[in-house]
Amino acid sequence: VFLILLKIGDTKEVWAPYMHPVVVFIMCCLIFAIALEKTGITKRLGYFIIKRAGTSVVKFTFIISISLGLASSFMHDAAACAIGIVTMLPLMRAVGIEPNTNTAKFMMLSLPFACSCGGMGTLVGGGRCMVSAAFLKEFTGIEITFLEWIKFAMPAAIITVPVAVLVVYFVFRPDPKFKLPEFDEDLGPLTSMEKITITIIALCFLCWLTKGLHGIHYSVTGMLGVSALTLAGVLKWEDINDNLEWGTALFIFGGGISLGLAMGYSGAADYFAHLFFPLIQGKGWIVLFIGVAVFGALVTNAMANVAAAALILPIVIPMAMLEGVDPRVLALCLGTATSFAMLLVIGCPPNAIAYSYRYFKASDLTKLGLVATPVLLIVLIIVATTWWKILGLV
């Protein structure tokens, strides 16, 4: 509203980003998660993991956290975290794992940290990735496709997910005396609705992966998938209306994009870019990368990671171009580094979801984040200096 009142942008220019293609795409991803939950596919996934984990708390937590952490690359990271917690809680209660014990902290903090790291693997995992790719195209005309993002970012996700769980294990050593109950419930074969849901969502992923061939935007193919789920009877409007986080989709994502674009067209981004450029001038891409990664990882704890990416990218993209650095490097840097919102409960949705069950204190998460954040940033820098170099990005 203040962008309009202060005449930074006209009414249409300011409100349009609330229905930006990125916002529509993210809404589609959230609706897919609703369909997976309604049909019972998420429950089936959770039980599949439990059956293979055995009774060991450590083994179970590592398997479920790493599995759902990697799965969060292909669904929203908050949805993946919620699946894990709903699966985990009955088992914790059955064996008497009390809140605020090391075992409870290990189990309940491994999931959000793993899912946050895994969300960087594709454009689906978190809005921060899609916003980074969209702003790169908006300000430079350079596009990172769905497949290219996977090529650059998935190795970082694959490495940081287990590293995050390892850090949690070493900070909060669980009590080995706890043995989880055996699980033998048989869910039976896939139902027709489950098969339809899997088929439709798989086709959407195929369309996203092949966008470079057909050129249809992710939001369009995503909305076609939502329409197909509705026409097939998997979802009704009430399912979407009652379960979709409209506030998150519209106001956090849309507002962040609106502010970020305003930074660009108002000239504020260029002003700050030229103000800070002397600090990194002539020092090469790695200094710029480290500075942006650390700054992004810290700022994202105080605001939504989408907003952090949207506000920082318009400033650092001109800096990259002034330094002669490929701007894709910094778009990928922010999309991945803002996954490490691990210092505050409000840093990201997975943190807030896990904290809502009160099995650990906010100070426990901060204590863990102070160890995990620098470790994971170092891993990200190593991936950038090796894997991205092999791919010719740096």
N, C-alpha and C positions, 0 to 999 in steps of 0.2 A: 504494500500500500504506500509506504514512504517513497518507494522508487517513482511512483506516479505523482504524489503530492510535491516532491522535491524536483519534479520535471527532469529526472534522470532518464526516464523512458516514457513513451506514450502508453496509454491504457492497453492497447492490443499487444504491444511489444512485451510488456511486463507479464500479462496474464497468459500469453500463449505457451510459455514453457511448462505450465501446469498440465498441459496435454501434449508435451513434447513426446516424440516417438519413444524416447528412453523410458518415460513414465508409463506409457502404454505397454511396452515390453516387460517392464518389471511387474506391472499388474497381471499380465498374462502368466508370468512365472509363479506368482503368488496364488493365482487361480488353479494352476496345475497342481500345486501343493495341496490345495483344498480337495481336488479330485482324487489325488492319491490317498489322502486321509479318509475320505468318505467311502471309497471302495474297499478299504482295508489293506491296500498294498503296503502302506507304511507299517502296519502291525505285522504283516507277513515278513517284511524286511527285518524288523526288530527281532522276531522269533527265530528267523534264520540265523542271525548273528548269535543269539543266546545259545542255540543248540550246539554251536561249534566252539563256544568259549569254555565249556566245562564249569567247574565249581570254584575255580581260583578267582579271587577278586581282582588280582593284578592282571591275569590273563584276560579276564572278561572285560575289564576297563580298557586295556590296550586295544583289544579287538573291536569293541563297539565304538570307541572314540576314533580310532584310525579309519575304520570302515565308514562311519558316518561323516568323518572329516573329509574323506575323499569323495563321498557321495554328495557333500555340500557344494562341490564344484558343479554339480548337475541339477541341484535344486537350491532353493534359497537357504543360506546357512542357518537362519533362525528356525526354519522348518526342520532341518536335519537335527539340530540341537534338541528341539522339542520332542522329536521321535525318540531320541536316545534317553532323555530324562523320563519320559512316560514309561519306557521299557524298563529302565533301571530302578525306579523308585519302589515298585512292589517287592523286588528282590532284596533291596536294602532294608526295607521294613521287616521282611520275613526273617532275616537273620539278625535283626537288632542292631544295625549300624546307626549310631546316634549322631545327631547334628553336632557340628563343630569338633568332631574327632578328625584325626589325620586321614582315616579311611574315607570318611564322608567327603572331606575336602578334595582328596585325590580323585574320587569318582565324579563328583559334581563339577569340578573345575577342569577336568580333562576334556569333557565334551565341548564346552563353549570355546576353549582355546583351540582345539582341533578343528572345529567347524569354522571358526573365523579364518584360520590359516587355509583350510581347504576351499573356502569361498573365492579365493583369488584365481583358481585354476581355469575358469571359463568366464564368459560374459554373463552367465546365468547366476553364478554363485552369490554375488552381492551387487547391489546397485552401483557401488563405487567403481567397479570394472567397466560397466556399460557407460557410466558418466564420463570416465576417463577417455574411453574410445570415442564417444560422441563429441566431447569438447576438442579432442585432437582434430577430428574432421571439421568441426565448426570453425576453428581458428587457423588451420593450416591446409585443409583440403585433403589431408592424408588419412586413409582409412586402415584400421586394423580389423580384419575380418574375424569372425568367430573362430575359424580354424587357426588363423595366425596367433590369436591370443592364447589358444591352447598350446601351440608350439612354443611360445615364449614363456608363458606363466605356469603351465602345468608342472614342469619339473620342480619349480620352487614350491608349489603346493605339496607335491609328493614327498619332498624332503622335510618341509617345515611342520607338516602334520604330526609325524611320529616324534620329531624333535620336541615339539610343544608338549606332547604327552610325557616324554622322558623328563623334561624339566619339572613338570608337575609331580612326577613320581619322586624325584630327588628332593624336592622342597617339602612335600607332604608324604612321607613314607607310610604306606598303609599297614595295618595290623594283619599279619599273615594267618591269624587264627580263624578269621571269618571264612566260611565256605558257603557259597551260594547254593540254593536248592536246585536239584535237577529239574529240567523242563521237558515234558513229554507230550504237550498238547498238540494234536494233529489238526492243522487248519484245512486239510483237504486240498483238492486240485484248484487251480485258478478258476474263478467264476467268469461268466461271459462278460460282466461289467468290468472286471479287472483286466481281461484280455483287450477289450475295446479301449480302455483308458491307456494301457501300456502302448497299444498300437498307435493311437492318436498322438500321444506325447513323443513317442519315438520318431514318428514322421515329422513332427515339428523340429526336433533336434536335427534330423537329416536335412531339413530345409535351411536351418541356421548354419549348419556346417558347410552347405553348398551355396551359400549366398553369393560367393564370387562367381558362380556359374549362371545363376538366374537373376540376380540383382534385386530380388524382392526383399524389402526391409524386414528385419526381425520382428518388429511390432505387427506387421501385416500377417506374416505366417503364424505368429503367436495368437493373434486374434482369430484367425481361421481355426486354429486348434481349439480355442475356447468355444467358438461357435459349434464345432463338431462335437465337443463333449456335451454341449447343451442339447443339440439335435438328437444325439444318441441316447439321451435320457440319463446320462451319468450325473449331470448337474442340473439343478433348477436355479432360477434367479434368486430364490430365497437362500440357497446354499452360498452363493457368491456374496449377496448383500449382507448376510449375517456373519460370515467368517472372514471376509476380506478386510485387511487393515487399511481402510480408506485414508485415514489420517496419515499413515506412513507413506502410502503410495502417492497421494496428492500433495500434501503439505510439506513433508520432509524432502521427498525427491523433487517435486515440482518447485518448491521454494528454493532449494539449493541450486537447481539449474537456473532459475530466474536470476538469483543473485550473481551466479558465476557469469552468465551472459551479460548482465549489466556491468560487471567489472570490465568486460571486453569492449562493449560499444560506448561506454562512458569515457574510456581512455585511462581509467584508474589502473588497469592491469599493466599497460605500457609504462605508466608513471612509476609504479613500484618495481617493475622489471629493470628500468634504467637506474633506479635508486639503489637496488641491491646488486646489480651486475658487477660493479667494481670489486665486490668481495670475492668473486669467483673468476674474474677475467683472466684468461690465459692459464688457468689451472687444470683444464681438461674436463672430460665428461665425468670421471670418477668422483671428483670433488663435488661437482654439481649434483650427481646422483646421491651421494652420501648425505649431503645437506638437505636435499628434498625429502629423502627417505626418513631421516630422523625427524625433521620438522613435521612431515605428514603423520608419522606414527604418534607424535606427541599431541598435535592439534586434534586428531580424530578422537581423542579421549574426551574432549570438551564439547564436541558436536557430532552429529551424525557423520559417518564416514563419507556418505554421498556429498554432504555439504562441504566437508573438508576438501575432497577432491575438486569439487566445483569452484571453490574459492581460491585454491592454490594453483590449479592448472593454468588459468588465464595469465597468471603472473610468471610462472616458470617456463611456459612455452616460448614467449619472446626471449627470455634469458638463454634458453637452449639455442635458439636461432642466432642470437648475437654471438654466442660462443662457438657456433658451427657444429653443435651437437644435434644428432637426429632427434627430433621432438618425440618420436615414438618411445625413446628411452625413458623420458620423464613421464609420459602417459602411463606406461607400464609400471614405472617406479611408484607412482602415486596409487594406482589401482591395487598394487600388491602391498605396499608399506602401510596403507591405511587399513589393511586387514588386521594389523597388530594393535587394536584398541583394547589393551589389556591392563590398564592402570586403574580405571574407574568402572564401577558397575554400569553407569550410564553410557559407557564407551560404545557399545554395540548391542543389538538385540539378543544375541546368544548369552552375553553376560547377564543381562537383565532377567532373561527367562530362568537361567540357573539360580540366580540369587533369590528369585521370588519364592523358592521353596525353603529358604532359610536354613540350609545345611552348612553354610559357611558365612563368615562376616565379610563386610565390604573391605575391611583392612586385610583380610586373608588374600583377596583377589589382588589388591594393590601390592602386597608383599611379593606375591608370585609374579605379577606383571613386571616388577622392577628387575627380576632375574630373567624372565622370558623375553621381554622386549629387546634388550640388546643382543641376546643370543640369536633370536630369530632375524634381527636386522643384519647381523654378521652373515648368517646363512644366505639371506637374500643378496647381499653384496657379493658373496662368493659365486652364487648362481649367475649373477649379472656379468661378473668378470670372466667367467669360464664358458657357460652355456651360450650366453648371448654373443660372446666373441666367436664361438664356433659357428653360430648362425649368421655371423657377419653384421649383427646389429650395432656393435660397438667396435 
